[in-house]
Amino acid sequence: MKKRILTGLIVLVSVTGSTAFGQDIYKPAANVPMVQLNNGILMPQFGLGTFLQPSDKVCKQSCLTALKAGYRHIDTAHAYNDERGVGEAVKESGIPRN
Protein backbone atom coordinates (compact mmCIF):
# COMPACT_ATOMS: atom_id res chain seq x y z
CA MET A 1 0.00 0.00 0.00
CA LYS A 2 2.77 2.45 0.93
CA LYS A 3 4.56 1.65 -2.32
CA ARG A 4 1.42 2.47 -4.33
CA ILE A 5 0.97 5.82 -2.57
CA LEU A 6 4.63 6.72 -2.99
CA THR A 7 4.44 5.80 -6.68
CA GLY A 8 1.36 8.03 -7.04
CA LEU A 9 3.17 10.95 -5.43
CA ILE A 10 6.18 10.49 -7.68
CA VAL A 11 3.92 10.45 -10.74
CA LEU A 12 2.12 13.58 -9.52
CA VAL A 13 5.40 15.44 -9.04
CA SER A 14 6.83 14.28 -12.36
CA VAL A 15 3.67 15.22 -14.27
CA THR A 16 3.48 18.69 -12.77
CA GLY A 17 7.14 19.39 -13.43
CA SER A 18 9.37 21.79 -11.55
CA THR A 19 7.94 24.88 -13.29
CA ALA A 20 4.53 24.34 -11.67
CA PHE A 21 5.90 25.40 -8.31
CA GLY A 22 6.68 28.89 -9.59
CA GLN A 23 3.06 29.72 -10.35
CA ASP A 24 0.82 31.93 -8.23
CA ILE A 25 -0.61 29.75 -5.43
CA TYR A 26 -3.99 31.49 -5.71
CA LYS A 27 -4.52 30.45 -9.34
CA PRO A 28 -5.77 26.99 -10.23
CA ALA A 29 -3.91 24.90 -12.78
CA ALA A 30 -4.48 26.03 -16.34
CA ASN A 31 -7.08 24.35 -18.54
CA VAL A 32 -8.72 22.34 -15.75
CA PRO A 33 -12.34 21.65 -16.76
CA MET A 34 -14.88 22.99 -14.30
CA VAL A 35 -18.33 21.71 -13.42
CA GLN A 36 -21.10 23.94 -12.10
CA LEU A 37 -22.77 22.66 -8.94
CA ASN A 38 -26.49 23.10 -8.23
CA ASN A 39 -25.73 26.14 -6.06
CA GLY A 40 -23.89 27.86 -8.92
CA ILE A 41 -20.37 27.32 -7.56
CA LEU A 42 -17.76 26.16 -10.09
CA MET A 43 -15.65 23.20 -8.99
CA PRO A 44 -12.58 21.77 -10.75
CA GLN A 45 -13.28 18.33 -12.19
CA PHE A 46 -9.78 17.09 -11.36
CA GLY A 47 -8.73 16.79 -7.76
CA LEU A 48 -6.54 14.98 -5.30
CA GLY A 49 -8.12 11.97 -3.59
CA THR A 50 -6.99 11.41 -0.02
CA PHE A 51 -8.40 7.92 0.61
CA LEU A 52 -6.01 5.46 2.30
CA GLN A 53 -3.27 7.93 3.18
CA PRO A 54 -1.00 6.07 5.65
CA SER A 55 -0.58 9.01 8.05
CA ASP A 56 -1.49 12.65 8.61
CA LYS A 57 2.07 13.59 7.68
CA VAL A 58 1.88 11.87 4.29
CA CYS A 59 -1.61 13.28 3.69
CA LYS A 60 -0.42 16.80 4.49
CA GLN A 61 2.55 16.51 2.13
CA SER A 62 0.38 15.04 -0.65
CA CYS A 63 -2.07 17.92 -0.32
CA LEU A 64 0.67 20.57 -0.19
CA THR A 65 2.27 19.14 -3.33
CA ALA A 66 -1.06 19.14 -5.16
CA LEU A 67 -1.94 22.67 -4.01
CA LYS A 68 1.46 23.99 -5.12
CA ALA A 69 0.89 22.32 -8.50
CA GLY A 70 -2.37 24.22 -8.92
CA TYR A 71 -4.93 21.72 -7.69
CA ARG A 72 -7.88 23.36 -5.94
CA HIS A 73 -10.07 20.30 -5.42
CA ILE A 74 -9.25 17.91 -2.59
CA ASP A 75 -11.58 14.94 -2.42
CA THR A 76 -11.77 13.94 1.23
CA ALA A 77 -14.36 12.55 3.62
CA HIS A 78 -14.80 12.15 7.36
CA ALA A 79 -14.61 8.37 6.91
CA TYR A 80 -11.06 8.70 5.51
CA ASN A 81 -9.92 9.98 8.94
CA ASP A 82 -7.45 12.42 7.39
CA GLU A 83 -8.98 15.78 8.31
CA ARG A 84 -5.90 16.82 10.31
CA GLY A 85 -3.49 16.30 7.40
CA VAL A 86 -5.75 18.03 4.87
CA GLY A 87 -6.45 20.92 7.24
CA GLU A 88 -2.79 21.49 8.05
CA ALA A 89 -1.92 21.53 4.34
CA VAL A 90 -4.65 24.02 3.48
CA LYS A 91 -3.61 26.26 6.37
CA GLU A 92 0.10 26.06 5.53
CA SER A 93 -0.50 26.69 1.83
CA GLY A 94 -1.88 30.17 2.51
CA ILE A 95 -4.63 29.63 -0.07
CA PRO A 96 -7.99 30.98 1.14
CA ARG A 97 -10.51 28.20 1.75
CA ASN A 98 -13.18 30.00 -0.25
N, CA, C and O atoms as a DFTB+ gen file, in Angstrom:
392 C
 N C O
     1  1       0.833      -1.193       0.000
     2  2       0.000       0.000       0.000
     3  2       0.879       1.260       0.000
     4  3       0.636       2.190      -0.769
     5  1       1.896       1.283       0.862
     6  2       2.775       2.450       0.929
     7  2       3.493       2.667      -0.404
     8  3       3.697       3.800      -0.840
     9  1       3.870       1.559      -1.038
    10  2       4.564       1.651      -2.321
    11  2       3.659       2.280      -3.378
    12  3       4.119       3.072      -4.200
    13  1       2.363       1.925      -3.359
    14  2       1.421       2.468      -4.334
    15  2       1.240       3.980      -4.116
    16  3       1.193       4.748      -5.077
    17  1       1.139       4.391      -2.867
    18  2       0.970       5.817      -2.566
    19  2       2.218       6.593      -2.959
    20  3       2.125       7.663      -3.562
    21  1       3.385       6.054      -2.618
    22  2       4.635       6.717      -2.986
    23  2       4.764       6.827      -4.501
    24  3       5.192       7.861      -5.015
    25  1       4.397       5.772      -5.215
    26  2       4.436       5.804      -6.675
    27  2       3.508       6.880      -7.216
    28  3       3.861       7.602      -8.149
    29  1       2.310       6.988      -6.624
    30  2       1.363       8.025      -7.038
    31  2       1.907       9.420      -6.828
    32  3       1.721      10.297      -7.672
    33  1       2.580       9.635      -5.706
    34  2       3.169      10.950      -5.434
    35  2       4.284      11.268      -6.423
    36  3       4.403      12.400      -6.893
    37  1       5.085      10.279      -6.729
    38  2       6.176      10.489      -7.685
    39  2       5.607      10.844      -9.056
    40  3       6.122      11.734      -9.733
    41  1       4.549      10.150      -9.463
    42  2       3.919      10.452     -10.742
    43  2       3.349      11.862     -10.727
    44  3       3.504      12.605     -11.696
    45  1       2.687      12.238      -9.628
    46  2       2.122      13.581      -9.516
    47  2       3.200      14.640      -9.661
    48  3       3.021      15.612     -10.394
    49  1       4.315      14.461      -8.971
    50  2       5.395      15.438      -9.042
    51  2       6.014      15.465     -10.428
    52  3       6.321      16.540     -10.943
    53  1       6.203      14.302     -11.041
    54  2       6.831      14.281     -12.359
    55  2       5.924      14.870     -13.425
    56  3       6.407      15.495     -14.369
    57  1       4.616      14.682     -13.291
    58  2       3.674      15.222     -14.268
    59  2       3.588      16.733     -14.163
    60  3       3.509      17.426     -15.178
    61  1       3.602      17.247     -12.943
    62  2       3.478      18.690     -12.767
    63  2       4.751      19.416     -13.175
    64  3       4.694      20.564     -13.615
    65  1       5.885      18.768     -13.037
    66  2       7.143      19.385     -13.426
    67  2       7.576      20.464     -12.455
    68  3       6.771      20.964     -11.669
    69  1       8.829      20.816     -12.509
    70  2       9.369      21.787     -11.553
    71  2       8.859      23.197     -11.799
    72  3       8.873      24.010     -10.875
    73  1       8.404      23.524     -13.017
    74  2       7.939      24.876     -13.289
    75  2       6.602      25.165     -12.638
    76  3       6.251      26.330     -12.450
    77  1       5.843      24.129     -12.287
    78  2       4.535      24.342     -11.672
    79  2       4.647      25.015     -10.315
    80  3       3.712      25.689      -9.884
    81  1       5.758      24.848      -9.643
    82  2       5.895      25.402      -8.312
    83  2       6.152      26.900      -8.338
    84  3       6.073      27.551      -7.296
    85  1       6.456      27.456      -9.493
    86  2       6.683      28.887      -9.593
    87  2       5.414      29.679      -9.830
    88  3       5.454      30.909      -9.829
    89  1       4.280      29.007     -10.035
    90  2       3.061      29.723     -10.348
    91  2       2.435      30.327      -9.097
    92  3       2.757      29.938      -7.974
    93  1       1.546      31.274      -9.307
    94  2       0.823      31.931      -8.227
    95  2      -0.027      30.894      -7.496
    96  3      -0.812      30.193      -8.135
    97  1       0.110      30.779      -6.174
    98  2      -0.609      29.753      -5.428
    99  2      -2.108      29.998      -5.389
   100  3      -2.863      29.091      -5.038
   101  1      -2.561      31.197      -5.739
   102  2      -3.986      31.491      -5.711
   103  2      -4.686      31.117      -7.012
   104  3      -5.916      31.118      -7.066
   105  1      -3.940      30.802      -8.048
   106  2      -4.522      30.446      -9.343
   107  2      -4.585      28.941      -9.485
   108  3      -3.624      28.245      -9.157
   109  1      -5.710      28.426      -9.973
   110  2      -5.774      26.987     -10.232
   111  2      -4.935      26.630     -11.455
   112  3      -4.545      27.506     -12.228
   113  1      -4.665      25.358     -11.621
   114  2      -3.910      24.897     -12.780
   115  2      -4.647      25.274     -14.057
   116  3      -5.877      25.268     -14.104
   117  1      -3.896      25.596     -15.069
   118  2      -4.484      26.027     -16.338
   119  2      -5.249      24.892     -17.012
   120  3      -4.893      23.719     -16.898
   121  1      -6.304      25.274     -17.713
   122  2      -7.085      24.352     -18.542
   123  2      -7.725      23.189     -17.781
   124  3      -7.939      22.122     -18.357
   125  1      -8.027      23.380     -16.510
   126  2      -8.724      22.342     -15.751
   127  2     -10.217      22.531     -15.992
   128  3     -10.759      23.594     -15.690
   129  1     -10.890      21.515     -16.532
   130  2     -12.336      21.649     -16.761
   131  2     -13.072      21.868     -15.438
   132  3     -12.713      21.293     -14.411
   133  1     -14.088      22.695     -15.480
   134  2     -14.880      22.990     -14.296
   135  2     -16.293      22.441     -14.490
   136  3     -16.771      22.302     -15.616
   137  1     -16.940      22.137     -13.392
   138  2     -18.331      21.710     -13.416
   139  2     -19.097      22.653     -12.492
   140  3     -18.612      23.012     -11.419
   141  1     -20.293      23.049     -12.917
   142  2     -21.100      23.944     -12.101
   143  2     -22.018      23.121     -11.203
   144  3     -22.787      22.287     -11.682
   145  1     -21.931      23.361      -9.899
   146  2     -22.771      22.661      -8.941
   147  2     -24.169      23.274      -8.922
   148  3     -24.386      24.345      -9.488
   149  1     -25.101      22.611      -8.285
   150  2     -26.486      23.096      -8.228
   151  2     -26.609      24.475      -7.597
   152  3     -27.538      25.219      -7.911
   153  1     -25.674      24.828      -6.705
   154  2     -25.727      26.135      -6.057
   155  2     -24.998      27.219      -6.857
   156  3     -24.856      28.345      -6.380
   157  1     -24.535      26.890      -8.063
   158  2     -23.888      27.862      -8.925
   159  2     -22.376      27.940      -8.786
   160  3     -21.716      28.584      -9.601
   161  1     -21.822      27.301      -7.776
   162  2     -20.372      27.318      -7.564
   163  2     -19.694      26.465      -8.632
   164  3     -20.187      25.394      -8.985
   165  1     -18.562      26.944      -9.145
   166  2     -17.763      26.164     -10.088
   167  2     -16.734      25.356      -9.303
   168  3     -16.086      25.874      -8.394
   169  1     -16.591      24.080      -9.664
   170  2     -15.651      23.198      -8.993
   171  2     -14.773      22.518     -10.039
   172  3     -15.281      22.029     -11.048
   173  1     -13.456      22.484      -9.809
   174  2     -12.577      21.772     -10.751
   175  2     -12.947      20.291     -10.816
   176  3     -13.227      19.667      -9.792
   177  1     -12.945      19.739     -12.024
   178  2     -13.280      18.327     -12.185
   179  2     -12.139      17.414     -11.757
   180  3     -12.382      16.258     -11.410
   181  1     -10.924      17.892     -11.773
   182  2      -9.779      17.085     -11.357
   183  2      -9.382      17.488      -9.951
   184  3      -9.315      18.673      -9.623
   185  1      -9.123      16.500      -9.134
   186  2      -8.732      16.793      -7.765
   187  2      -7.856      15.696      -7.202
   188  3      -7.629      14.662      -7.830
   189  1      -7.372      15.949      -6.003
   190  2      -6.545      14.981      -5.295
   191  2      -7.439      14.166      -4.382
   192  3      -8.160      14.731      -3.560
   193  1      -7.406      12.855      -4.509
   194  2      -8.115      11.972      -3.594
   195  2      -7.223      11.643      -2.409
   196  3      -6.028      11.402      -2.579
   197  1      -7.793      11.632      -1.215
   198  2      -6.985      11.406      -0.019
   199  2      -7.302      10.077       0.664
   200  3      -6.862       9.852       1.792
   201  1      -8.046       9.204       0.015
   202  2      -8.399       7.918       0.608
   203  2      -7.164       7.052       0.802
   204  3      -6.305       6.982      -0.076
   205  1      -7.077       6.398       1.946
   206  2      -6.012       5.457       2.304
   207  2      -4.624       6.097       2.444
   208  3      -3.618       5.449       2.155
   209  1      -4.561       7.330       2.872
   210  2      -3.265       7.927       3.184
   211  2      -2.753       7.249       4.457
   212  3      -3.519       7.092       5.407
   213  1      -1.486       6.846       4.503
   214  2      -0.999       6.072       5.650
   215  2      -0.851       6.871       6.949
   216  3      -0.838       6.288       8.033
   217  1      -0.739       8.193       6.848
   218  2      -0.580       9.011       8.054
   219  2      -0.975      10.449       7.743
   220  3      -1.085      10.841       6.581
   221  1      -1.188      11.231       8.805
   222  2      -1.492      12.651       8.612
   223  2      -0.324      13.373       7.948
   224  3      -0.529      14.290       7.153
   225  1       0.884      12.965       8.269
   226  2       2.073      13.593       7.683
   227  2       2.127      13.386       6.166
   228  3       2.394      14.323       5.414
   229  1       1.875      12.167       5.733
   230  2       1.876      11.866       4.294
   231  2       0.721      12.587       3.610
   232  3       0.887      13.130       2.517
   233  1      -0.448      12.595       4.247
   234  2      -1.610      13.279       3.688
   235  2      -1.329      14.768       3.523
   236  3      -1.638      15.353       2.485
   237  1      -0.744      15.377       4.547
   238  2      -0.417      16.804       4.493
   239  2       0.532      17.084       3.331
   240  3       0.315      18.023       2.565
   241  1       1.579      16.277       3.197
   242  2       2.555      16.511       2.129
   243  2       1.934      16.291       0.751
   244  3       2.237      17.027      -0.189
   245  1       1.068      15.285       0.623
   246  2       0.379      15.043      -0.650
   247  2      -0.460      16.253      -1.038
   248  3      -0.432      16.706      -2.182
   249  1      -1.207      16.767      -0.065
   250  2      -2.072      17.917      -0.321
   251  2      -1.257      19.163      -0.647
   252  3      -1.608      19.907      -1.563
   253  1      -0.173      19.401       0.091
   254  2       0.672      20.566      -0.190
   255  2       1.256      20.494      -1.598
   256  3       1.289      21.493      -2.316
   257  1       1.711      19.317      -1.985
   258  2       2.274      19.145      -3.329
   259  2       1.222      19.439      -4.390
   260  3       1.495      20.135      -5.368
   261  1       0.025      18.908      -4.193
   262  2      -1.055      19.136      -5.157
   263  2      -1.450      20.612      -5.201
   264  3      -1.652      21.161      -6.284
   265  1      -1.563      21.259      -4.046
   266  2      -1.937      22.674      -4.010
   267  2      -0.881      23.542      -4.685
   268  3      -1.223      24.488      -5.395
   269  1       0.388      23.234      -4.475
   270  2       1.461      23.991      -5.125
   271  2       1.451      23.790      -6.636
   272  3       1.874      24.664      -7.391
   273  1       0.961      22.619      -7.071
   274  2       0.894      22.321      -8.502
   275  2      -0.326      22.954      -9.166
   276  3      -0.468      22.905     -10.388
   277  1      -1.209      23.551      -8.354
   278  2      -2.367      24.222      -8.922
   279  2      -3.698      23.552      -8.649
   280  3      -4.744      24.094      -9.005
   281  1      -3.682      22.386      -8.026
   282  2      -4.934      21.715      -7.694
   283  2      -5.707      22.566      -6.692
   284  3      -5.122      23.138      -5.772
   285  1      -7.024      22.646      -6.875
   286  2      -7.876      23.364      -5.941
   287  2      -9.063      22.517      -5.510
   288  3     -10.015      23.033      -4.923
   289  1      -9.014      21.235      -5.794
   290  2     -10.074      20.305      -5.417
   291  2      -9.421      19.149      -4.670
   292  3      -8.639      18.390      -5.242
   293  1      -9.747      19.024      -3.395
   294  2      -9.247      17.914      -2.593
   295  2     -10.450      17.069      -2.197
   296  3     -11.322      17.518      -1.453
   297  1     -10.483      15.855      -2.698
   298  2     -11.585      14.939      -2.417
   299  2     -11.274      14.201      -1.122
   300  3     -10.407      13.329      -1.086
   301  1     -11.983      14.555      -0.070
   302  2     -11.772      13.938       1.230
   303  2     -13.121      13.651       1.871
   304  3     -14.149      14.145       1.408
   305  1     -13.122      12.871       2.913
   306  2     -14.361      12.549       3.620
   307  2     -14.030      12.233       5.074
   308  3     -12.918      11.811       5.394
   309  1     -14.999      12.442       5.937
   310  2     -14.804      12.149       7.358
   311  2     -14.373      10.694       7.566
   312  3     -13.549      10.406       8.434
   313  1     -14.927       9.791       6.775
   314  2     -14.612       8.367       6.907
   315  2     -13.149       8.051       6.588
   316  3     -12.637       7.014       7.009
   317  1     -12.470       8.937       5.844
   318  2     -11.057       8.702       5.512
   319  2     -10.156       8.942       6.717
   320  3      -9.019       8.470       6.746
   321  1     -10.661       9.680       7.720
   322  2      -9.919       9.979       8.936
   323  2      -8.604      10.708       8.647
   324  3      -7.569      10.393       9.234
   325  1      -8.657      11.677       7.745
   326  2      -7.446      12.420       7.391
   327  2      -7.658      13.936       7.460
   328  3      -6.931      14.705       6.831
   329  1      -8.664      14.351       8.234
   330  2      -8.977      15.780       8.307
   331  2      -7.792      16.612       8.798
   332  3      -7.567      17.722       8.316
   333  1      -7.035      16.072       9.757
   334  2      -5.898      16.818      10.310
   335  2      -4.854      17.116       9.229
   336  3      -4.387      18.249       9.112
   337  1      -4.493      16.112       8.448
   338  2      -3.488      16.296       7.399
   339  2      -3.947      17.260       6.323
   340  3      -3.177      18.111       5.879
   341  1      -5.206      17.131       5.896
   342  2      -5.751      18.031       4.874
   343  2      -5.815      19.457       5.422
   344  3      -5.414      20.409       4.752
   345  1      -6.318      19.590       6.634
   346  2      -6.449      20.917       7.241
   347  2      -5.118      21.620       7.416
   348  3      -5.000      22.812       7.130
   349  1      -4.115      20.892       7.883
   350  2      -2.791      21.490       8.054
   351  2      -2.214      21.950       6.713
   352  3      -1.584      23.004       6.633
   353  1      -2.430      21.160       5.668
   354  2      -1.917      21.525       4.343
   355  2      -2.600      22.781       3.826
   356  3      -1.939      23.684       3.314
   357  1      -3.920      22.841       3.958
   358  2      -4.655      24.018       3.483
   359  2      -4.200      25.252       4.257
   360  3      -3.986      26.310       3.664
   361  1      -4.053      25.129       5.547
   362  2      -3.613      26.259       6.373
   363  2      -2.196      26.698       5.988
   364  3      -1.936      27.888       5.809
   365  1      -1.290      25.732       5.863
   366  2       0.096      26.059       5.529
   367  2       0.257      26.623       4.129
   368  3       1.175      27.403       3.880
   369  1      -0.620      26.240       3.212
   370  2      -0.504      26.692       1.829
   371  2      -0.749      28.190       1.689
   372  3      -0.226      28.829       0.776
   373  1      -1.547      28.744       2.598
   374  2      -1.882      30.173       2.509
   375  2      -2.996      30.473       1.521
   376  3      -3.356      31.634       1.327
   377  1      -3.541      29.452       0.900
   378  2      -4.628      29.630      -0.068
   379  2      -5.940      29.777       0.701
   380  3      -6.253      28.935       1.543
   381  1      -6.707      30.822       0.429
   382  2      -7.985      30.984       1.137
   383  2      -8.910      29.796       0.869
   384  3      -8.975      29.298      -0.255
   385  1      -9.613      29.350       1.886
   386  2     -10.508      28.199       1.747
   387  2     -11.655      28.474       0.799
   388  3     -12.183      27.541       0.193
   389  1     -12.051      29.709       0.654
   390  2     -13.181      29.999      -0.249
   391  2     -12.750      29.861      -1.681
   392  3     -13.554      30.064      -2.591
